[in-house]
């Protein structure tokens, strides 16, 4: 279910017509992709379809779009002259996602029989502003440093992929915990022998994830032009224990 901080009444106050029947609409605008069976024939949709890279999980949706004669305006294909995207997930997507990750981490630890201070953080929609969650994270950090997590689960290691809006937003929340950023090559050692009172993190770039098959140096431009000459080894580089 979608959770919104705005009520239906607030939408109505600014002129929105609330209805479950979208058959009269010519253009249907969303963020996340609908289920294939929810698509209405002969309409124009705008949303993130996650199909432009031929992602296998998105192919049933794309097949249904074609079958129902739908025009799709995919946000990922809205770009400027240099190819950069005009529409993308922003800073607060990372903020909300990281809050929810920490909430889920607390539940996961509890399922393993470990009580942790992460049980005290709620889902992102429970906080009206980022300022409201900062005291919660401060208390979690104090608890981590005072009591430490048991060695069976600590220290926690976090890997952030890329340096875009979402990654920066996620790290802005992570940075409120006692932490240290380290090189990807040091993650294994940190996971096994690091300080259990802090969280370790690394930021992975494409150069950490991509390797030329022919042994030549990785170059982003070369990857875009000749993607077949590269292979990924991202999962091999992450520590095998306790990653978030």
GROMACS elastic network, one bead per residue, 0.5 to 0.9 nm:
[ bonds ]
;  ai    aj funct       b0    kb
    3     6     6  0.89087   500
    3   125     6  0.72921   500
    4     7     6  0.70974   500
    4   125     6  0.77065   500
    5   125     6  0.70796   500
    5   126     6  0.89795   500
    5   128     6  0.79713   500
    6     9     6  0.81675   500
    6    10     6  0.62921   500
    6    11     6  0.74295   500
    7    10     6  0.52974   500
    7    11     6  0.68448   500
    7    12     6  0.89655   500
    8    11     6  0.53081   500
    8    12     6  0.64198   500
    8    13     6  0.88103   500
    8    18     6  0.75253   500
    9    13     6  0.61522   500
    9    14     6  0.89804   500
   10    13     6  0.51029   500
   10    14     6  0.68623   500
   10    16     6  0.88269   500
   11    14     6  0.55922   500
   11    15     6  0.67464   500
   11    16     6  0.53925   500
   11    17     6  0.79671   500
   11    18     6  0.80153   500
   12    15     6  0.51364   500
   12    17     6  0.63043   500
   12    18     6  0.70948   500
   13    16     6  0.72546   500
   19    22     6  0.72016   500
   21    24     6  0.75479   500
   21    25     6  0.88001   500
   22    25     6  0.54346   500
   22    26     6  0.86961   500
   22    28     6  0.79012   500
   22    40     6  0.84051   500
   23    26     6  0.80639   500
   23    40     6  0.73709   500
   23    43     6  0.87847   500
   25    28     6  0.66153   500
   25    43     6  0.78161   500
   25    44     6  0.89397   500
   26    42     6  0.86219   500
   26    43     6  0.57884   500
   26    44     6  0.62931   500
   26    45     6  0.86359   500
   27    43     6  0.63373   500
   27    45     6  0.57794   500
   27    46     6  0.77439   500
   28    43     6  0.74203   500
   28    44     6  0.62488   500
   28    46     6  0.64230   500
   28    47     6  0.87516   500
   29    44     6  0.84773   500
   29    45     6  0.57751   500
   29    47     6  0.63586   500
   30    33     6  0.73268   500
   30    34     6  0.83748   500
   30    45     6  0.77406   500
   30    46     6  0.60884   500
   30    47     6  0.50831   500
   30    48     6  0.80623   500
   31    34     6  0.89473   500
   31    46     6  0.76806   500
   31    48     6  0.59587   500
   31    49     6  0.88830   500
   31    75     6  0.87523   500
   32    47     6  0.59219   500
   32    48     6  0.56228   500
   32    49     6  0.72345   500
   33    36     6  0.85126   500
   33    46     6  0.88343   500
   33    47     6  0.58994   500
   33    48     6  0.58858   500
   33    49     6  0.53459   500
   33    50     6  0.80511   500
   33    61     6  0.84355   500
   34    37     6  0.81847   500
   34    38     6  0.63104   500
   34    39     6  0.70075   500
   34    47     6  0.86131   500
   34    49     6  0.86036   500
   34    61     6  0.84319   500
   35    38     6  0.53356   500
   35    39     6  0.71004   500
   35    61     6  0.72247   500
   36    39     6  0.56729   500
   36    60     6  0.70375   500
   36    62     6  0.82493   500
   36    63     6  0.86428   500
   36    64     6  0.60068   500
   36    65     6  0.77347   500
   37    40     6  0.82926   500
   37    61     6  0.86115   500
   37    64     6  0.78801   500
   39    43     6  0.83872   500
   39    45     6  0.89227   500
   39    64     6  0.78046   500
   39    65     6  0.75234   500
   39    68     6  0.78588   500
   39    70     6  0.84280   500
   40    43     6  0.62406   500
   40    68     6  0.72205   500
   40    70     6  0.79026   500
   41    44     6  0.89796   500
   41    65     6  0.82517   500
   41    67     6  0.84189   500
   41    69     6  0.61169   500
   41    70     6  0.61529   500
   42    68     6  0.62609   500
   42    69     6  0.51404   500
   42    71     6  0.74152   500
   43    68     6  0.85461   500
   43    69     6  0.76438   500
   43    70     6  0.52746   500
   43    71     6  0.64122   500
   43    72     6  0.85951   500
   44    70     6  0.58481   500
   44    72     6  0.59215   500
   44    73     6  0.74556   500
   45    70     6  0.72851   500
   45    71     6  0.62394   500
   45    72     6  0.50146   500
   45    73     6  0.60329   500
   45    74     6  0.81910   500
   46    49     6  0.85838   500
   46    71     6  0.85394   500
   46    72     6  0.58596   500
   46    74     6  0.57244   500
   46    75     6  0.69455   500
   47    72     6  0.77786   500
   47    73     6  0.67451   500
   47    74     6  0.54833   500
   47    75     6  0.60053   500
   47    76     6  0.87237   500
   48    51     6  0.84318   500
   48    73     6  0.85339   500
   48    74     6  0.55414   500
   48    75     6  0.55771   500
   48    76     6  0.66157   500
   49    52     6  0.77257   500
   49    58     6  0.70997   500
   49    61     6  0.79000   500
   49    62     6  0.80447   500
   49    72     6  0.85649   500
   49    74     6  0.62872   500
   49    75     6  0.81589   500
   49    76     6  0.83148   500
   50    53     6  0.73226   500
   50    54     6  0.80029   500
   50    55     6  0.67306   500
   50    57     6  0.84438   500
   50    58     6  0.60352   500
   50    74     6  0.85189   500
   50    76     6  0.82153   500
   51    54     6  0.50640   500
   51    55     6  0.54425   500
   51    56     6  0.80220   500
   51    57     6  0.82179   500
   51    58     6  0.51736   500
   51    59     6  0.66384   500
   51    61     6  0.82321   500
   51    62     6  0.68977   500
   51    74     6  0.89946   500
   52    55     6  0.73016   500
   52    58     6  0.88842   500
   52    74     6  0.86150   500
   52    76     6  0.79748   500
   52    77     6  0.82672   500
   53    56     6  0.89141   500
   54    57     6  0.85308   500
   54    58     6  0.71795   500
   54    59     6  0.69028   500
   55    58     6  0.54215   500
   55    59     6  0.67079   500
   56    59     6  0.54290   500
   56    60     6  0.81813   500
   57    60     6  0.70987   500
   57    61     6  0.82523   500
   58    61     6  0.54130   500
   58    62     6  0.63866   500
   58    63     6  0.88034   500
   59    63     6  0.60292   500
   59    64     6  0.85561   500
   60    63     6  0.50943   500
   60    64     6  0.62863   500
   60    65     6  0.87004   500
   61    64     6  0.51858   500
   61    65     6  0.62535   500
   61    66     6  0.88062   500
   62    66     6  0.63199   500
   62    67     6  0.85647   500
   63    66     6  0.52683   500
   63    67     6  0.61024   500
   63    68     6  0.86363   500
   64    68     6  0.59625   500
   64    69     6  0.84498   500
   64    70     6  0.84952   500
   65    68     6  0.53710   500
   65    69     6  0.62377   500
   65    70     6  0.51849   500
   65    71     6  0.76136   500
   65    72     6  0.76736   500
   66    69     6  0.52225   500
   66    70     6  0.62425   500
   66    71     6  0.84266   500
   67    70     6  0.78054   500
   73    76     6  0.87529   500
   73    77     6  0.77422   500
   73    78     6  0.81308   500
   74    77     6  0.55811   500
   74    78     6  0.70406   500
   75    78     6  0.52932   500
   75    79     6  0.85185   500
   75    85     6  0.80505   500
   75    86     6  0.79356   500
   75    87     6  0.57185   500
   75    88     6  0.73294   500
   76    79     6  0.75513   500
   76    85     6  0.64683   500
   76    86     6  0.81722   500
   76    87     6  0.67965   500
   76    88     6  0.72030   500
   77    83     6  0.89104   500
   77    85     6  0.70518   500
   77    86     6  0.85931   500
   77    87     6  0.85992   500
   78    83     6  0.86959   500
   78    84     6  0.84206   500
   78    85     6  0.58445   500
   78    86     6  0.57503   500
   78    87     6  0.65377   500
   79    82     6  0.76718   500
   79    83     6  0.52441   500
   79    84     6  0.52205   500
   79    86     6  0.51664   500
   79    87     6  0.77348   500
   80    83     6  0.53497   500
   80    84     6  0.56219   500
   80    85     6  0.64959   500
   80    86     6  0.64832   500
   81    84     6  0.74796   500
   82    85     6  0.89930   500
   85    88     6  0.65920   500
   87    90     6  0.88727   500
   88   165     6  0.83323   500
   89    92     6  0.80820   500
   89    93     6  0.61287   500
   89    94     6  0.82819   500
   89   165     6  0.69383   500
   89   166     6  0.65314   500
   90    93     6  0.55038   500
   90    94     6  0.71469   500
   90   164     6  0.84170   500
   90   165     6  0.50266   500
   90   166     6  0.56928   500
   90   169     6  0.77728   500
   91    94     6  0.54827   500
   91    95     6  0.64910   500
   91    96     6  0.89455   500
   91   164     6  0.83867   500
   91   166     6  0.50945   500
   91   167     6  0.77107   500
   91   168     6  0.64799   500
   91   170     6  0.77651   500
   92    96     6  0.59593   500
   92    97     6  0.81650   500
   92   165     6  0.81752   500
   92   166     6  0.71321   500
   92   169     6  0.58652   500
   92   170     6  0.81511   500
   93    96     6  0.53261   500
   93    97     6  0.59491   500
   93    98     6  0.85209   500
   93   165     6  0.81415   500
   93   166     6  0.57801   500
   93   167     6  0.89956   500
   93   169     6  0.69719   500
   93   170     6  0.79393   500
   94    98     6  0.59621   500
   94    99     6  0.85242   500
   94   165     6  0.72029   500
   94   167     6  0.59474   500
   94   168     6  0.69249   500
   94   171     6  0.77826   500
   94   172     6  0.84950   500
   94   173     6  0.85280   500
   95    98     6  0.53640   500
   95    99     6  0.63480   500
   95   100     6  0.87542   500
   95   124     6  0.82946   500
   95   130     6  0.81137   500
   95   166     6  0.74775   500
   95   167     6  0.87221   500
   95   168     6  0.83518   500
   95   171     6  0.78133   500
   95   172     6  0.70424   500
   95   173     6  0.61599   500
   96    99     6  0.52324   500
   96   100     6  0.62774   500
   96   101     6  0.86357   500
   96   123     6  0.81123   500
   96   124     6  0.52616   500
   96   125     6  0.78962   500
   96   169     6  0.82170   500
   96   170     6  0.76514   500
   96   173     6  0.88903   500
   97   100     6  0.51498   500
   97   101     6  0.61092   500
   97   102     6  0.87545   500
   97   124     6  0.76366   500
   97   166     6  0.85126   500
   97   169     6  0.86463   500
   97   170     6  0.67749   500
   98   102     6  0.62423   500
   98   103     6  0.85572   500
   98   124     6  0.85678   500
   98   169     6  0.80182   500
   98   170     6  0.50202   500
   98   171     6  0.78687   500
   98   172     6  0.89714   500
   98   173     6  0.65863   500
   98   174     6  0.73420   500
   99   102     6  0.52979   500
   99   103     6  0.63023   500
   99   104     6  0.87016   500
   99   121     6  0.75907   500
   99   122     6  0.76540   500
   99   123     6  0.64499   500
   99   124     6  0.56597   500
   99   133     6  0.85317   500
   99   170     6  0.80501   500
   99   173     6  0.71659   500
   99   174     6  0.87034   500
  100   104     6  0.60814   500
  100   105     6  0.84280   500
  100   121     6  0.84720   500
  100   122     6  0.73893   500
  100   123     6  0.51289   500
  100   124     6  0.59170   500
  101   104     6  0.50382   500
  101   105     6  0.59755   500
  101   106     6  0.86936   500
  101   123     6  0.86627   500
  101   244     6  0.84935   500
  102   106     6  0.63637   500
  102   107     6  0.88226   500
  102   118     6  0.61921   500
  102   119     6  0.84629   500
  102   121     6  0.72063   500
  102   122     6  0.85986   500
  102   123     6  0.87089   500
  103   106     6  0.53350   500
  103   107     6  0.66596   500
  103   108     6  0.88245   500
  103   118     6  0.60720   500
  103   119     6  0.64350   500
  103   120     6  0.78036   500
  103   121     6  0.55209   500
  103   122     6  0.57747   500
  103   123     6  0.61951   500
  103   124     6  0.87460   500
  104   107     6  0.50707   500
  104   108     6  0.60652   500
  104   109     6  0.85816   500
  104   118     6  0.83108   500
  104   119     6  0.84566   500
  104   123     6  0.85351   500
  105   109     6  0.61178   500
  105   110     6  0.85256   500
  105   118     6  0.67583   500
  105   119     6  0.81160   500
  105   244     6  0.82657   500
  106   109     6  0.52326   500
  106   110     6  0.62314   500
  106   111     6  0.87467   500
  106   114     6  0.86543   500
  106   115     6  0.76403   500
  106   116     6  0.61546   500
  106   117     6  0.71996   500
  106   120     6  0.80253   500
  106   121     6  0.81792   500
  107   110     6  0.50353   500
  107   111     6  0.62857   500
  107   112     6  0.88023   500
  107   115     6  0.88370   500
  107   116     6  0.88755   500
  107   118     6  0.79477   500
  107   119     6  0.65635   500
  108   111     6  0.51093   500
  108   112     6  0.65431   500
  108   113     6  0.89201   500
  108   114     6  0.86106   500
  109   112     6  0.50465   500
  109   113     6  0.64501   500
  109   114     6  0.50602   500
  109   115     6  0.65844   500
  109   116     6  0.69965   500
  109   118     6  0.87494   500
  109   119     6  0.88989   500
  109   153     6  0.80688   500
  110   115     6  0.54062   500
  110   116     6  0.73879   500
  110   119     6  0.82006   500
  111   114     6  0.72727   500
  111   115     6  0.89803   500
  112   115     6  0.87514   500
  114   149     6  0.84942   500
  114   150     6  0.80298   500
  114   153     6  0.82412   500
  115   118     6  0.84159   500
  115   119     6  0.76184   500
  115   149     6  0.87458   500
  116   119     6  0.60647   500
  116   120     6  0.84066   500
  116   140     6  0.87728   500
  116   143     6  0.88013   500
  116   144     6  0.84241   500
  116   149     6  0.71315   500
  117   120     6  0.57449   500
  117   121     6  0.79758   500
  117   139     6  0.82076   500
  117   140     6  0.53622   500
  117   141     6  0.83864   500
  117   143     6  0.66018   500
  117   144     6  0.73003   500
  118   121     6  0.56901   500
  118   122     6  0.87599   500
  118   137     6  0.86514   500
  118   140     6  0.65964   500
  119   122     6  0.76875   500
  120   136     6  0.73134   500
  120   137     6  0.88922   500
  120   140     6  0.76774   500
  121   124     6  0.87053   500
  121   133     6  0.79401   500
  121   136     6  0.65144   500
  121   137     6  0.75684   500
  121   140     6  0.83879   500
  122   125     6  0.81711   500
  122   126     6  0.64102   500
  122   127     6  0.81561   500
  122   133     6  0.88659   500
  123   126     6  0.58125   500
  123   127     6  0.78891   500
  124   127     6  0.58188   500
  124   128     6  0.85351   500
  124   133     6  0.84887   500
  125   128     6  0.71159   500
  127   130     6  0.70063   500
  127   131     6  0.84537   500
  127   132     6  0.58229   500
  127   133     6  0.63554   500
  128   131     6  0.83181   500
  128   132     6  0.67012   500
  128   133     6  0.87115   500
  129   132     6  0.54114   500
  129   133     6  0.72965   500
  130   133     6  0.54511   500
  130   134     6  0.65507   500
  130   173     6  0.88477   500
  131   134     6  0.53237   500
  131   135     6  0.76638   500
  132   135     6  0.67218   500
  132   136     6  0.77588   500
  133   136     6  0.52609   500
  133   137     6  0.64133   500
  133   138     6  0.87405   500
  134   137     6  0.51475   500
  134   138     6  0.61405   500
  134   139     6  0.87473   500
  134   173     6  0.82369   500
  134   176     6  0.72965   500
  135   139     6  0.62691   500
  135   140     6  0.86295   500
  136   139     6  0.52596   500
  136   140     6  0.62929   500
  136   141     6  0.86891   500
  137   141     6  0.60828   500
  137   142     6  0.85793   500
  137   173     6  0.82503   500
  137   174     6  0.88895   500
  137   176     6  0.63202   500
  137   177     6  0.64282   500
  138   141     6  0.50876   500
  138   142     6  0.62441   500
  138   143     6  0.86672   500
  138   176     6  0.67270   500
  138   177     6  0.68247   500
  138   178     6  0.89347   500
  139   142     6  0.50332   500
  139   143     6  0.61626   500
  139   144     6  0.86029   500
  140   143     6  0.51055   500
  140   144     6  0.61736   500
  140   145     6  0.87314   500
  140   177     6  0.73841   500
  141   144     6  0.50776   500
  141   145     6  0.63054   500
  141   146     6  0.85702   500
  141   176     6  0.76630   500
  141   177     6  0.50145   500
  141   178     6  0.57309   500
  141   197     6  0.85415   500
  141   198     6  0.81477   500
  142   145     6  0.52975   500
  142   146     6  0.60615   500
  142   147     6  0.84567   500
  142   177     6  0.85328   500
  142   178     6  0.82281   500
  143   146     6  0.50760   500
  143   147     6  0.57186   500
  143   148     6  0.71131   500
  143   197     6  0.87191   500
  144   147     6  0.55944   500
  144   149     6  0.65751   500
  144   177     6  0.87120   500
  144   178     6  0.79498   500
  144   196     6  0.80190   500
  144   197     6  0.52384   500
  144   198     6  0.69536   500
  145   148     6  0.55288   500
  145   149     6  0.87927   500
  145   178     6  0.76082   500
  145   196     6  0.81629   500
  145   198     6  0.68231   500
  146   197     6  0.74973   500
  147   150     6  0.89926   500
  147   197     6  0.76546   500
  148   151     6  0.87402   500
  148   154     6  0.80329   500
  148   155     6  0.87436   500
  148   195     6  0.89281   500
  148   196     6  0.57455   500
  148   198     6  0.81467   500
  149   152     6  0.81647   500
  149   153     6  0.67471   500
  149   154     6  0.55402   500
  149   155     6  0.72975   500
  149   156     6  0.88780   500
  149   196     6  0.60876   500
  149   197     6  0.68870   500
  150   153     6  0.58509   500
  150   154     6  0.58625   500
  150   155     6  0.83679   500
  150   196     6  0.75495   500
  151   155     6  0.70134   500
  151   192     6  0.89083   500
  151   196     6  0.69962   500
  152   155     6  0.87092   500
  153   156     6  0.69225   500
  153   196     6  0.87237   500
  153   241     6  0.89747   500
  153   242     6  0.66186   500
  154   157     6  0.82938   500
  154   191     6  0.73809   500
  154   192     6  0.84005   500
  154   194     6  0.82122   500
  154   195     6  0.80605   500
  154   196     6  0.50783   500
  154   197     6  0.80217   500
  154   198     6  0.86852   500
  154   199     6  0.83865   500
  154   242     6  0.75737   500
  155   190     6  0.74024   500
  155   191     6  0.58457   500
  155   192     6  0.76720   500
  155   193     6  0.79685   500
  155   194     6  0.60892   500
  155   195     6  0.61815   500
  155   197     6  0.70254   500
  155   198     6  0.66693   500
  155   199     6  0.61032   500
  155   200     6  0.73289   500
  155   242     6  0.78832   500
  156   190     6  0.87884   500
  156   191     6  0.68381   500
  156   194     6  0.89905   500
  156   196     6  0.74675   500
  156   198     6  0.75512   500
  156   199     6  0.51084   500
  156   200     6  0.62805   500
  156   201     6  0.84740   500
  156   242     6  0.62340   500
  156   243     6  0.67013   500
  156   244     6  0.72228   500
  157   187     6  0.73039   500
  157   190     6  0.76660   500
  157   191     6  0.62861   500
  157   199     6  0.59059   500
  157   201     6  0.55445   500
  157   202     6  0.81470   500
  157   239     6  0.85391   500
  157   241     6  0.86952   500
  157   242     6  0.64626   500
  157   244     6  0.59912   500
  158   174     6  0.89734   500
  158   199     6  0.74539   500
  158   200     6  0.61156   500
  158   202     6  0.65405   500
  158   203     6  0.86621   500
  158   242     6  0.87540   500
  158   243     6  0.57518   500
  159   184     6  0.84413   500
  159   200     6  0.85932   500
  159   201     6  0.55849   500
  159   202     6  0.50990   500
  159   203     6  0.59579   500
  159   204     6  0.69393   500
  159   238     6  0.80332   500
  159   243     6  0.72134   500
  159   244     6  0.66120   500
  160   163     6  0.81612   500
  160   167     6  0.62769   500
  160   168     6  0.89428   500
  160   170     6  0.81775   500
  160   171     6  0.78292   500
  160   201     6  0.73995   500
  160   202     6  0.62421   500
  160   204     6  0.60017   500
  160   205     6  0.88121   500
  161   164     6  0.86489   500
  161   167     6  0.67003   500
  161   202     6  0.85539   500
  161   203     6  0.58034   500
  161   205     6  0.62633   500
  161   206     6  0.83321   500
  162   166     6  0.87591   500
  162   167     6  0.63061   500
  162   168     6  0.86860   500
  162   203     6  0.65266   500
  162   204     6  0.56879   500
  162   205     6  0.50006   500
  162   206     6  0.72624   500
  163   166     6  0.78848   500
  163   167     6  0.55351   500
  163   168     6  0.61934   500
  163   203     6  0.75675   500
  163   204     6  0.82581   500
  163   205     6  0.74409   500
  164   167     6  0.54005   500
  164   168     6  0.61449   500
  164   169     6  0.86273   500
  165   168     6  0.52316   500
  165   169     6  0.61611   500
  165   170     6  0.86620   500
  166   169     6  0.50812   500
  166   170     6  0.61346   500
  166   171     6  0.85628   500
  167   170     6  0.51307   500
  167   171     6  0.61331   500
  167   172     6  0.86150   500
  167   203     6  0.86862   500
  168   171     6  0.51113   500
  168   172     6  0.61765   500
  168   173     6  0.89724   500
  169   172     6  0.51322   500
  169   173     6  0.68799   500
  169   174     6  0.89240   500
  170   173     6  0.55083   500
  170   174     6  0.63819   500
  170   175     6  0.87179   500
  171   175     6  0.57780   500
  171   176     6  0.86408   500
  172   175     6  0.52797   500
  172   176     6  0.70047   500
  173   176     6  0.55168   500
  173   177     6  0.76570   500
  174   177     6  0.56685   500
  174   178     6  0.84686   500
  174   179     6  0.78416   500
  174   199     6  0.87046   500
  174   201     6  0.88664   500
  175   178     6  0.72031   500
  175   179     6  0.66918   500
  175   180     6  0.87860   500
  176   179     6  0.81702   500
  177   198     6  0.76423   500
  177   199     6  0.73602   500
  178   197     6  0.75610   500
  178   198     6  0.50029   500
  178   199     6  0.62416   500
  178   200     6  0.88014   500
  179   197     6  0.87228   500
  179   198     6  0.50495   500
  179   200     6  0.56120   500
  179   201     6  0.73865   500
  180   198     6  0.72680   500
  180   199     6  0.64667   500
  180   200     6  0.50367   500
  180   201     6  0.63329   500
  180   202     6  0.86196   500
  181   199     6  0.86468   500
  181   200     6  0.58393   500
  181   202     6  0.54906   500
  181   203     6  0.79833   500
  182   185     6  0.82254   500
  182   186     6  0.64390   500
  182   187     6  0.71059   500
  182   190     6  0.86039   500
  182   200     6  0.69151   500
  182   201     6  0.61423   500
  182   202     6  0.54017   500
  182   203     6  0.83294   500
  183   186     6  0.53813   500
  183   187     6  0.69515   500
  183   201     6  0.84223   500
  183   202     6  0.60021   500
  183   203     6  0.79520   500
  183   204     6  0.89549   500
  184   187     6  0.54320   500
  184   188     6  0.83678   500
  184   201     6  0.84526   500
  184   202     6  0.56905   500
  184   203     6  0.74297   500
  184   204     6  0.71555   500
  184   208     6  0.79277   500
  184   237     6  0.74451   500
  184   238     6  0.74038   500
  184   239     6  0.87667   500
  185   188     6  0.71594   500
  185   189     6  0.84483   500
  185   237     6  0.74848   500
  185   238     6  0.83901   500
  185   239     6  0.88518   500
  186   189     6  0.54972   500
  186   190     6  0.62598   500
  186   191     6  0.87108   500
  186   202     6  0.89562   500
  186   239     6  0.88595   500
  187   190     6  0.50469   500
  187   191     6  0.60189   500
  187   192     6  0.86119   500
  187   200     6  0.78051   500
  187   201     6  0.78682   500
  187   202     6  0.75721   500
  187   237     6  0.88697   500
  187   238     6  0.71399   500
  187   239     6  0.58491   500
  188   191     6  0.51867   500
  188   192     6  0.63317   500
  188   193     6  0.85642   500
  188   238     6  0.75064   500
  188   240     6  0.73991   500
  188   241     6  0.77416   500
  189   192     6  0.52570   500
  189   193     6  0.58058   500
  189   194     6  0.69276   500
  189   239     6  0.84167   500
  190   193     6  0.53486   500
  190   195     6  0.77014   500
  190   200     6  0.71213   500
  191   194     6  0.59302   500
  191   195     6  0.89045   500
  191   200     6  0.80388   500
  191   239     6  0.71576   500
  191   240     6  0.87703   500
  191   241     6  0.66362   500
  191   242     6  0.68430   500
  191   243     6  0.80150   500
  192   241     6  0.78274   500
  193   196     6  0.84662   500
  194   197     6  0.88299   500
  194   198     6  0.83724   500
  194   199     6  0.89221   500
  194   200     6  0.82537   500
  195   198     6  0.59812   500
  195   199     6  0.80706   500
  195   200     6  0.88550   500
  196   199     6  0.74524   500
  204   207     6  0.78445   500
  204   208     6  0.57327   500
  204   209     6  0.72432   500
  204   234     6  0.87486   500
  205   208     6  0.52980   500
  205   209     6  0.67017   500
  205   210     6  0.88228   500
  206   210     6  0.57508   500
  206   218     6  0.86983   500
  206   220     6  0.77640   500
  207   210     6  0.53841   500
  207   211     6  0.72587   500
  207   218     6  0.63305   500
  207   219     6  0.79523   500
  207   220     6  0.81801   500
  208   211     6  0.79885   500
  208   232     6  0.89977   500
  208   233     6  0.81617   500
  208   234     6  0.68725   500
  208   237     6  0.79919   500
  209   231     6  0.83837   500
  209   232     6  0.55526   500
  209   233     6  0.55788   500
  209   235     6  0.81816   500
  209   237     6  0.79669   500
  210   218     6  0.70416   500
  210   223     6  0.87623   500
  210   230     6  0.63713   500
  210   231     6  0.57870   500
  210   233     6  0.63742   500
  210   234     6  0.72428   500
  211   214     6  0.86573   500
  211   215     6  0.74198   500
  211   216     6  0.83039   500
  211   217     6  0.77830   500
  211   218     6  0.61731   500
  211   229     6  0.86321   500
  211   230     6  0.55265   500
  211   231     6  0.55037   500
  211   232     6  0.62291   500
  211   233     6  0.71620   500
  212   215     6  0.52295   500
  212   216     6  0.58118   500
  212   217     6  0.67847   500
  212   218     6  0.60547   500
  212   219     6  0.89614   500
  212   223     6  0.88070   500
  212   229     6  0.59144   500
  212   231     6  0.63637   500
  212   232     6  0.87857   500
  213   216     6  0.76931   500
  213   228     6  0.88805   500
  213   229     6  0.58362   500
  213   230     6  0.54627   500
  213   231     6  0.64540   500
  214   217     6  0.89985   500
  214   229     6  0.73344   500
  214   230     6  0.82424   500
  215   218     6  0.85802   500
  216   219     6  0.89626   500
  218   221     6  0.89821   500
  218   222     6  0.76367   500
  218   223     6  0.77503   500
  218   230     6  0.83215   500
  219   222     6  0.52976   500
  219   223     6  0.64394   500
  219   224     6  0.89972   500
  220   223     6  0.50879   500
  220   224     6  0.64701   500
  220   225     6  0.88693   500
  221   224     6  0.52439   500
  221   225     6  0.64030   500
  221   226     6  0.85796   500
  222   225     6  0.51481   500
  222   226     6  0.57572   500
  222   227     6  0.73870   500
  222   229     6  0.85423   500
  223   226     6  0.52674   500
  223   228     6  0.79410   500
  223   229     6  0.73839   500
  223   230     6  0.68473   500
  224   227     6  0.57751   500
  225   228     6  0.89189   500
  226   229     6  0.58495   500
  226   230     6  0.79003   500
  227   230     6  0.58324   500
  227   231     6  0.83920   500
  228   231     6  0.76298   500
  232   235     6  0.81656   500
  232   236     6  0.89183   500
  233   236     6  0.52973   500
  233   237     6  0.65452   500
  234   237     6  0.53722   500
  234   238     6  0.67520   500
  235   238     6  0.54829   500
  235   239     6  0.84929   500
  235   240     6  0.88553   500
  236   239     6  0.79224   500
  236   240     6  0.83948   500
  237   240     6  0.87056   500
  238   241     6  0.86775   500
  238   243     6  0.77282   500
  239   242     6  0.76401   500
  239   243     6  0.67125   500
  240   243     6  0.72675   500
